[in-house]
Amino acid sequence: MISPPGSDAQVSDAPAPTLSKVEQAKADLCGLDLAPQLAELAGQGWDSLDEATLTIRLKWLGIFFRPVTPGRFMVRLRLPNGVIRSDQLEVLADVVDRCGDHGSADITTRQNLQLRGLLLEDMAPLMEGLEQVGLTSRQSGHDNPRNITGNPLAGIDPEELLDTRPFVEAIQARLLAADGPRNLPRKFNVAVGGAPDSFLLHNDLAFLPAPHPQDPAAPLGFTVLVGGFFSAQRNELAIPLGVWLRGDQLADFTLALLRHYEAHGNRVQRNKSRLMYLIDSLGLEPYRTAVLESYARLAGVPAAPVLPHDGRHLVSRAPRDGLGVQAQKQAGLHWAGLHVPMGRLDADQMLELARLARDHGSGELRFTEAQNVLIVDVPTDRLEALQAEPLLQRFRLEPGALQAEAVSCTGSRYCSFALIPTKSTAQAVIEELERRLELPEAVRSHWTGCPNACGQPYMGQIGLMGAKARQDGQMVEAVKIFLDGSMGQEPRLAELHEKGVPLSELSDVLEELLVERFGARRRTPLA
């Protein structure tokens, strides 16, 4: 494997393998080095940029070229633990507003925010403006550690075991420091659990709360799980690495693991470059030994302080949706969980959310992996006024049983890989099904436009993946249907149920499934 400069790889006399096209572009120039050149690049015009700069390197700055909207770019932020302040959201709303009809924002499945419709000439002032309010988009795409997730209720959750915010923030600070990774073999997802319902096993690296393996009276720490990922070729849940860490070890351990991955991950076969492939090639025990050696070198201590562990943790149930008005652990304060249909926001809605957080709460908001938003720290005497706000007619506190836990990727409107328009299709189908059916409890559905699985279909009780199918002799937009994914105590990935259901038939097919498999009852038709 290729060993980047400064890595912990061993020197070898063996000839270096041939780099893939992507790896060669990264080796020629790191995208972070483009930051001082953004204004100059904009002056040249986006269509004058070479392919590698346009489609690869700019992503190191969080700037994404979208072929389906040529000349309009997307910027993905970093919002560790999904936390954002009202003043920060107002700045982002202004950015989206200046894009006119092209502008929008999406809440992502990593508690993050993506701004759409921007021009290349917007980027230099935007990067400066983000820094002024304490935000960054650095290394939020391509072969980088992505936004680090944690319990969206951290610090306010009556049921939390550990407040994930300081750990998530420490990991991000460590990874974005000058000696952090700049050229991973592939993207890398990190998450920190802090509550009984923090399902995180789709991440490359997950820290789940666990008691000390030797001293039951000691403070809680974390067991480490590795190798989870979804892709068009393979899907895996993370597996126990066999070690236990204190909270103050997470940041250095993450960096050490990523340095090892940076040095030894597959850079020849891009479809076999995610972490689980490296674990497979080395074997779990040799991999653990190598990572602990990397950590010992980084921390300057023997590996012994990292204790062996059997992988048992305190995660015991699927995530709560966090919606509605609920009491915080701080007496007299509440959070209000608002459902954002398919996670899509416009500038006016962003400004209103910022105002509501400031007028009725502490000015802080949280984004969830289910693409919803929480307004936190609302005093009891402000609840009635908050509930009367007009925006809550759109972003409801108590959405329908299908709407509440519906998650969707971007879809074909903005993504050239997507085979169907996921967000609009999902919204229309769900609204139709909720008119037809009554459900005894919420059903989690995940919609994704293509096999890359950005919408995480394997995590849903119902997963839907964009496809093509033949109908009346013609190829039409369709979905594959996956069933029975679970994020509970015994997690499992959803399995394929239907190969190709045309979108025109989807509502009827899902209606039958919901009646047969999920206890739905058909509403009595109006006379």
C-alpha positions as CSV (number, residue, x, y, z in Angstrom):
1,M,0.0,0.0,0.0
2,I,1.0,3.6,-0.5
3,S,2.6,5.4,2.4
4,P,2.0,9.2,2.5
5,P,4.8,11.4,3.7
6,G,4.9,11.5,7.5
7,S,2.9,8.3,7.9
8,D,3.7,5.5,10.3
9,A,4.3,3.1,7.5
10,Q,7.5,1.0,7.3
11,V,9.9,1.9,4.6
12,S,9.9,-0.8,1.8
13,D,12.1,-1.5,-1.2
14,A,9.2,-2.9,-3.1
15,P,8.1,-0.9,-6.1
16,A,5.1,1.4,-5.4
17,P,1.9,0.1,-6.9
18,T,0.2,2.0,-9.8
19,L,-2.0,4.7,-8.4
20,S,-5.6,5.0,-9.5
21,K,-6.7,8.1,-11.4
22,V,-8.2,9.6,-8.3
23,E,-5.1,8.8,-6.2
24,Q,-2.8,10.4,-8.7
25,A,-4.9,13.6,-8.7
26,K,-4.6,13.7,-4.9
27,A,-0.9,13.0,-4.9
28,D,-0.3,15.8,-7.4
29,L,-2.0,18.5,-5.3
30,C,-3.9,18.5,-2.0
31,G,-7.2,20.3,-2.2
32,L,-6.5,22.2,1.0
33,D,-3.8,24.1,-0.9
34,L,-6.5,25.7,-3.1
35,A,-8.0,27.8,-0.3
36,P,-5.9,30.9,-1.1
37,Q,-6.6,30.5,-4.8
38,L,-10.5,30.5,-4.6
39,A,-10.9,34.1,-5.9
40,E,-8.4,33.5,-8.7
41,L,-10.2,30.2,-9.7
42,A,-13.5,32.0,-9.7
43,G,-12.1,34.7,-12.0
44,Q,-11.0,32.0,-14.5
45,G,-14.5,30.5,-14.5
46,W,-15.7,27.2,-13.3
47,D,-15.7,25.7,-16.8
48,S,-12.0,26.4,-17.2
49,L,-11.0,24.3,-14.2
50,D,-9.3,20.9,-14.9
51,E,-11.4,17.9,-14.0
52,A,-9.4,16.8,-11.0
53,T,-9.7,20.3,-9.4
54,L,-13.4,20.6,-10.2
55,T,-14.5,17.1,-9.2
56,I,-12.0,16.1,-6.5
57,R,-9.7,18.7,-5.0
58,L,-12.4,21.4,-4.2
59,K,-14.1,18.8,-2.0
60,W,-11.2,19.2,0.5
61,L,-12.7,22.7,1.1
62,G,-16.2,21.4,1.2
63,I,-17.1,22.7,-2.3
64,F,-18.9,20.2,-4.6
65,F,-19.5,20.6,-8.3
66,R,-22.9,19.3,-9.3
67,P,-23.0,18.1,-12.9
68,V,-26.8,18.2,-13.0
69,T,-26.7,22.0,-12.1
70,P,-23.7,23.1,-14.0
71,G,-22.2,26.4,-12.7
72,R,-24.0,25.9,-9.3
73,F,-22.1,24.4,-6.4
74,M,-23.0,22.8,-3.1
75,V,-21.1,23.5,0.1
76,R,-21.2,21.0,2.9
77,L,-20.4,22.2,6.4
78,R,-19.0,20.6,9.5
79,L,-21.3,20.7,12.4
80,P,-19.9,18.4,15.1
81,N,-22.7,16.7,17.0
82,G,-25.2,18.6,14.9
83,V,-25.0,21.7,17.0
84,I,-25.6,25.2,15.5
85,R,-26.4,28.6,16.9
86,S,-29.1,30.9,15.6
87,D,-26.5,33.6,14.5
88,Q,-24.7,30.9,12.5
89,L,-27.9,29.7,10.9
90,E,-28.8,33.3,9.9
91,V,-25.5,33.7,8.1
92,L,-26.2,30.5,6.2
93,A,-29.7,31.6,5.4
94,D,-28.4,34.8,3.9
95,V,-26.0,32.7,1.7
96,V,-28.9,30.6,0.5
97,D,-31.2,33.6,-0.1
98,R,-28.6,35.2,-2.4
99,C,-28.8,32.2,-4.6
100,G,-32.5,33.0,-5.5
101,D,-34.5,30.2,-6.9
102,H,-31.4,28.0,-7.0
103,G,-30.8,28.2,-3.3
104,S,-31.8,25.6,-0.7
105,A,-30.3,23.7,2.2
106,D,-30.5,20.0,3.2
107,I,-30.1,18.5,6.6
108,T,-28.0,15.4,6.1
109,T,-28.0,11.9,7.7
110,R,-24.8,13.0,9.5
111,Q,-26.4,15.8,11.5
112,N,-25.0,18.3,9.0
113,L,-26.1,21.0,6.6
114,Q,-25.5,21.3,2.8
115,L,-26.0,24.6,1.0
116,R,-27.1,24.4,-2.6
117,G,-27.1,26.8,-5.6
118,L,-23.9,28.7,-5.0
119,L,-21.6,30.2,-7.6
120,L,-17.8,29.7,-7.6
121,E,-17.3,33.4,-7.0
122,D,-19.3,33.0,-3.8
123,M,-16.7,30.7,-2.3
124,A,-13.9,33.0,-1.2
125,P,-16.1,35.4,0.8
126,L,-18.2,32.4,2.1
127,M,-15.1,30.7,3.5
128,E,-14.1,33.9,5.3
129,G,-17.7,34.4,6.5
130,L,-17.9,30.9,7.9
131,E,-14.7,31.4,9.8
132,Q,-15.9,34.6,11.4
133,V,-18.9,32.8,13.0
134,G,-17.0,29.7,14.0
135,L,-18.0,27.4,11.2
136,T,-16.0,25.5,8.6
137,S,-16.6,23.3,5.6
138,R,-13.0,21.9,5.6
139,Q,-12.6,18.3,4.6
140,S,-16.3,17.6,4.6
141,G,-16.2,15.5,1.4
142,H,-14.3,12.9,-0.7
143,D,-11.5,11.0,1.0
144,N,-11.6,12.7,4.4
145,P,-13.1,12.1,7.8
146,R,-16.7,13.3,7.5
147,N,-18.8,15.2,10.0
148,I,-18.5,13.5,13.4
149,T,-21.9,12.6,14.9
150,G,-23.1,12.2,18.5
151,N,-26.3,12.1,20.5
152,P,-28.4,15.0,19.2
153,L,-29.8,15.4,22.7
154,A,-26.3,15.6,24.3
155,G,-26.3,17.7,27.5
156,I,-30.1,17.9,27.7
157,D,-31.1,14.3,27.6
158,P,-32.6,12.9,30.8
159,E,-31.6,9.4,29.6
160,E,-28.0,10.1,28.4
161,L,-25.1,8.2,29.8
162,L,-22.4,10.6,28.6
163,D,-22.5,14.0,27.0
164,T,-21.0,13.4,23.6
165,R,-20.3,17.0,22.7
166,P,-16.9,17.5,24.2
167,F,-15.7,14.2,22.8
168,V,-17.0,14.9,19.3
169,E,-15.5,18.4,19.4
170,A,-12.1,17.1,20.6
171,I,-12.0,14.5,17.8
172,Q,-12.8,17.1,15.2
173,A,-10.1,19.5,16.5
174,R,-7.5,16.8,16.5
175,L,-8.3,15.7,13.0
176,L,-8.4,19.2,11.5
177,A,-5.1,20.2,13.2
178,A,-2.0,20.8,11.1
179,D,-0.9,17.2,11.6
180,G,-4.3,15.7,10.9
181,P,-5.0,13.4,7.9
182,R,-5.0,15.1,4.5
183,N,-5.2,12.2,2.1
184,L,-7.2,9.1,3.3
185,P,-7.7,6.2,0.9
186,R,-11.5,6.8,1.1
187,K,-14.1,8.6,3.2
188,F,-14.2,7.8,6.9
189,N,-17.2,8.1,9.2
190,V,-16.7,8.6,13.0
191,A,-19.5,8.6,15.7
192,V,-19.7,8.8,19.5
193,G,-22.6,7.3,21.3
194,G,-23.8,8.6,24.6
195,A,-27.4,7.3,25.2
196,P,-29.0,3.9,25.2
197,D,-30.4,4.5,21.7
198,S,-27.3,5.7,19.9
199,F,-27.2,3.3,17.0
200,L,-23.9,4.0,15.3
201,L,-22.8,0.7,13.7
202,H,-22.8,2.0,10.1
203,N,-19.7,4.1,10.9
204,D,-16.1,3.2,10.1
205,L,-15.3,4.0,13.7
206,A,-17.8,4.1,16.5
207,F,-17.3,4.7,20.2
208,L,-20.2,3.2,22.3
209,P,-20.6,3.8,26.0
210,A,-19.4,0.9,28.2
211,P,-18.5,0.3,31.8
212,H,-14.8,0.0,32.8
213,P,-13.9,-3.7,32.1
214,Q,-12.1,-4.1,35.4
215,D,-13.6,-1.6,37.9
216,P,-17.4,-1.3,37.9
217,A,-17.2,1.8,40.1
218,A,-15.0,3.7,37.5
219,P,-16.5,6.3,35.2
220,L,-18.0,5.1,32.0
221,G,-15.8,4.9,29.0
222,F,-16.2,3.6,25.5
223,T,-15.8,0.3,23.6
224,V,-14.5,0.6,20.1
225,L,-16.2,-0.8,17.0
226,V,-14.7,-0.6,13.5
227,G,-15.5,-1.2,9.8
228,G,-19.1,-0.3,9.3
229,F,-20.0,1.1,5.9
230,F,-22.6,1.1,3.1
231,S,-21.6,1.0,-0.6
232,A,-22.7,-0.2,-4.0
233,Q,-20.6,-3.3,-3.5
234,R,-20.8,-4.3,0.1
235,N,-22.6,-3.3,3.3
236,E,-21.3,-4.1,6.8
237,L,-22.1,-3.3,10.4
238,A,-19.1,-2.3,12.6
239,I,-17.5,-5.0,14.6
240,P,-15.8,-4.9,18.1
241,L,-12.1,-4.0,18.0
242,G,-11.6,-5.5,21.4
243,V,-10.4,-2.4,23.3
244,W,-11.9,0.0,25.9
245,L,-11.0,3.7,26.1
246,R,-11.5,6.6,28.5
247,G,-13.2,9.6,27.0
248,D,-10.0,11.7,27.0
249,Q,-8.3,9.0,24.8
250,L,-10.8,9.2,21.9
251,A,-9.3,12.1,20.0
252,D,-5.7,10.7,19.9
253,F,-6.9,7.2,19.3
254,T,-9.0,8.4,16.3
255,L,-6.0,10.1,14.8
256,A,-3.8,7.1,15.4
257,L,-6.2,4.8,13.7
258,L,-6.6,7.2,10.8
259,R,-2.8,7.5,10.4
260,H,-2.6,3.7,10.1
261,Y,-5.5,3.7,7.6
262,E,-3.8,6.5,5.6
263,A,-0.6,4.5,5.4
264,H,-2.0,1.1,4.7
265,G,-5.4,1.5,3.1
266,N,-6.0,0.3,-0.5
267,R,-5.1,3.0,-3.0
268,V,-5.2,0.8,-6.1
269,Q,-8.7,-0.7,-6.1
270,R,-11.0,2.1,-5.1
271,N,-14.0,-0.2,-4.6
272,K,-12.0,-2.0,-1.9
273,S,-10.6,1.0,0.0
274,R,-13.0,1.3,2.9
275,L,-11.6,0.4,6.3
276,M,-13.3,-3.1,6.5
277,Y,-11.3,-4.3,3.5
278,L,-8.1,-3.4,5.3
279,I,-9.3,-5.2,8.5
280,D,-10.1,-8.2,6.3
281,S,-6.7,-8.2,4.6
282,L,-4.8,-8.0,7.9
283,G,-7.1,-10.0,10.2
284,L,-8.7,-8.5,13.2
285,E,-6.1,-9.3,15.8
286,P,-3.1,-8.1,13.7
287,Y,-5.1,-5.0,12.8
288,R,-5.8,-4.3,16.4
289,T,-2.1,-4.7,17.3
290,A,-1.1,-2.4,14.5
291,V,-3.5,0.3,15.6
292,L,-2.5,0.1,19.2
293,E,1.2,0.5,18.1
294,S,0.2,3.5,16.1
295,Y,-1.6,4.9,19.2
296,A,1.3,4.2,21.4
297,R,3.7,6.1,19.1
298,L,1.3,9.1,18.9
299,A,0.5,9.3,22.6
300,G,4.1,8.5,23.7
301,V,3.0,5.8,26.1
302,P,2.9,2.0,26.0
303,A,-0.2,0.5,24.6
304,A,-1.2,-1.0,28.0
305,P,-3.5,1.9,29.1
306,V,-5.8,0.8,26.3
307,L,-7.6,-2.0,28.0
308,P,-8.9,-5.2,26.3
309,H,-12.7,-5.4,26.1
310,D,-15.3,-7.9,25.0
311,G,-17.3,-5.3,23.0
312,R,-20.4,-5.2,25.3
313,H,-21.9,-1.7,25.6
314,L,-24.9,0.1,26.9
315,V,-26.8,0.7,23.6
316,S,-30.0,-1.3,24.0
317,R,-32.7,0.2,21.7
318,A,-33.4,2.0,18.4
319,P,-33.1,5.8,18.5
320,R,-35.9,7.9,19.7
321,D,-37.1,10.4,17.1
322,G,-36.8,13.3,19.5
323,L,-39.9,15.0,18.1
324,G,-42.5,16.9,20.0
325,V,-42.1,18.9,23.2
326,Q,-40.1,17.0,25.8
327,A,-38.6,17.8,29.1
328,Q,-34.9,18.3,29.4
329,K,-32.8,17.1,32.3
330,Q,-32.6,20.8,33.3
331,A,-35.6,21.6,35.5
332,G,-38.1,23.9,33.8
333,L,-36.5,23.6,30.3
334,H,-37.7,21.6,27.2
335,W,-36.7,20.8,23.7
336,A,-39.0,21.0,20.8
337,G,-38.4,18.5,18.1
338,L,-39.6,19.7,14.7
339,H,-40.1,17.5,11.7
340,V,-38.5,18.9,8.5
341,P,-40.0,17.0,5.6
342,M,-37.2,15.2,3.8
343,G,-34.7,17.6,5.5
344,R,-35.1,20.3,2.9
345,L,-35.0,24.0,4.0
346,D,-35.3,27.3,2.2
347,A,-33.8,30.6,3.3
348,D,-37.0,31.9,4.9
349,Q,-37.4,28.7,6.9
350,M,-33.8,28.9,8.1
351,L,-34.3,32.5,9.3
352,E,-37.5,31.5,11.1
353,L,-35.8,28.6,12.8
354,A,-33.0,30.9,14.0
355,R,-35.6,33.4,15.3
356,L,-37.6,30.7,17.1
357,A,-34.5,29.4,18.8
358,R,-33.5,32.9,19.9
359,D,-36.9,34.1,20.9
360,H,-38.1,31.0,22.7
361,G,-34.9,29.1,23.7
362,S,-31.2,29.7,24.2
363,G,-30.5,30.3,20.6
364,E,-29.1,26.8,20.0
365,L,-30.5,24.2,17.6
366,R,-29.6,20.6,16.9
367,F,-29.8,18.6,13.7
368,T,-30.5,14.9,13.9
369,E,-29.5,12.0,11.7
370,A,-33.2,11.6,10.8
371,Q,-32.9,15.1,9.1
372,N,-35.0,16.9,11.7
373,V,-34.2,19.9,13.9
374,L,-34.5,20.5,17.7
375,I,-34.9,23.8,19.4
376,V,-33.5,23.5,22.9
377,D,-33.7,25.2,26.3
378,V,-37.2,26.4,26.0
379,P,-38.7,27.5,29.4
380,T,-42.1,26.3,30.4
381,D,-43.6,29.7,30.1
382,R,-42.4,30.0,26.4
383,L,-43.9,26.7,25.2
384,E,-47.4,28.0,24.4
385,A,-46.0,30.9,22.3
386,L,-43.6,28.6,20.5
387,Q,-46.3,26.1,19.6
388,A,-48.4,29.0,18.2
389,E,-45.7,30.0,15.7
390,P,-46.8,29.6,12.0
391,L,-43.7,27.7,11.0
392,L,-44.9,24.8,13.2
393,Q,-47.8,24.3,10.8
394,R,-45.1,23.2,8.3
395,F,-42.5,21.7,10.6
396,R,-44.8,19.8,12.9
397,L,-44.2,18.7,16.4
398,E,-46.3,15.5,15.8
399,P,-46.0,14.4,12.2
400,G,-47.7,11.3,10.9
401,A,-46.4,7.8,11.6
402,L,-44.6,7.5,8.2
403,Q,-43.6,11.1,7.9
404,A,-41.9,11.1,11.3
405,E,-39.1,8.8,10.5
406,A,-38.6,9.2,6.7
407,V,-35.1,9.8,5.6
408,S,-34.0,10.7,2.1
409,C,-30.9,11.4,0.1
410,T,-30.6,14.3,-2.4
411,G,-32.0,12.4,-5.4
412,S,-31.7,13.1,-9.1
413,R,-32.5,16.8,-8.8
414,Y,-29.0,17.5,-7.6
415,C,-27.1,14.2,-7.9
416,S,-26.0,12.7,-11.2
417,F,-25.8,9.2,-9.7
418,A,-29.5,9.1,-8.5
419,L,-31.9,7.2,-10.7
420,I,-35.1,8.8,-9.2
421,P,-36.1,12.1,-7.5
422,T,-36.1,10.7,-4.0
423,K,-37.2,13.7,-1.9
424,S,-40.3,14.6,-4.0
425,T,-41.2,11.0,-4.6
426,A,-40.9,10.0,-0.9
427,Q,-42.9,13.0,0.2
428,A,-45.7,12.3,-2.3
429,V,-45.9,8.6,-1.5
430,I,-45.8,9.1,2.2
431,E,-48.6,11.7,2.1
432,E,-50.7,9.4,0.0
433,L,-50.1,6.4,2.3
434,E,-51.0,8.5,5.4
435,R,-54.3,9.4,3.7
436,R,-55.0,5.8,3.1
437,L,-53.8,4.1,6.3
438,E,-53.7,4.3,10.1
439,L,-50.5,2.9,11.7
440,P,-50.1,1.7,15.3
441,E,-46.6,3.1,15.5
442,A,-44.0,5.0,13.5
443,V,-42.3,3.1,10.6
444,R,-38.8,4.2,9.6
445,S,-38.2,4.4,5.9
446,H,-35.0,5.3,4.2
447,W,-35.0,6.5,0.6
448,T,-31.9,6.5,-1.6
449,G,-31.5,7.3,-5.3
450,C,-28.8,4.7,-6.2
451,P,-26.8,1.8,-4.9
452,N,-24.2,4.1,-3.3
453,A,-26.8,4.1,-0.5
454,C,-26.3,7.7,0.8
455,G,-29.9,7.5,2.2
456,Q,-29.0,4.4,4.2
457,P,-31.7,2.0,2.9
458,Y,-30.3,-0.9,4.8
459,M,-31.1,0.8,8.1
460,G,-34.8,1.3,7.5
461,Q,-37.7,-0.9,8.5
462,I,-38.5,-0.2,4.9
463,G,-35.6,0.8,2.6
464,L,-36.1,2.1,-1.0
465,M,-33.4,2.4,-3.6
466,G,-33.7,4.0,-7.0
467,A,-33.7,1.6,-9.9
468,K,-35.1,1.1,-13.4
469,A,-37.9,-1.4,-14.3
470,R,-39.7,-2.4,-17.4
471,Q,-43.4,-1.5,-17.5
472,D,-45.6,-1.9,-20.6
473,G,-42.4,-2.5,-22.7
474,Q,-40.7,0.7,-21.5
475,M,-38.0,1.3,-19.0
476,V,-39.3,3.5,-16.2
477,E,-38.2,4.9,-12.8
478,A,-38.6,2.4,-10.1
479,V,-37.3,1.3,-6.7
480,K,-35.9,-1.8,-5.0
481,I,-37.6,-2.4,-1.7
482,F,-35.6,-3.7,1.3
483,L,-37.3,-4.8,4.6
484,D,-36.6,-5.4,8.2
485,G,-33.6,-3.3,9.0
486,S,-33.2,-2.8,12.7
487,M,-31.4,-0.3,14.9
488,G,-32.3,-1.9,18.2
489,Q,-30.4,-4.1,20.6
490,E,-29.7,-6.7,17.9
491,P,-29.0,-4.6,14.8
492,R,-29.4,-6.1,11.4
493,L,-29.4,-4.8,7.8
494,A,-32.5,-4.7,5.7
495,E,-32.7,-7.4,3.0
496,L,-34.0,-7.2,-0.5
497,H,-37.7,-7.8,-0.9
498,E,-38.6,-6.5,-4.3
499,K,-36.2,-5.9,-7.2
500,G,-38.0,-3.3,-9.3
501,V,-41.3,-1.6,-8.4
502,P,-42.3,1.2,-10.9
503,L,-42.9,4.5,-9.1
504,S,-46.5,4.6,-10.5
505,E,-47.2,1.4,-8.5
506,L,-45.3,2.1,-5.4
507,S,-48.0,3.5,-3.2
508,D,-50.2,0.4,-3.8
509,V,-47.3,-2.0,-3.1
510,L,-46.3,-0.2,0.0
511,E,-49.9,-0.1,1.2
512,E,-50.1,-3.9,1.1
513,L,-46.8,-4.2,2.8
514,L,-47.8,-1.9,5.6
515,V,-51.0,-3.7,6.2
516,E,-49.5,-7.2,6.1
517,R,-46.2,-6.6,7.9
518,F,-46.7,-3.5,10.1
519,G,-50.2,-3.7,11.3
520,A,-51.6,-0.8,9.4
521,R,-55.4,-0.4,9.0
522,R,-57.1,1.1,5.9
523,R,-59.1,4.2,6.6
524,T,-62.8,4.1,5.8
525,P,-63.2,5.9,2.4
526,L,-65.2,9.1,2.5
527,A,-68.7,8.7,1.1
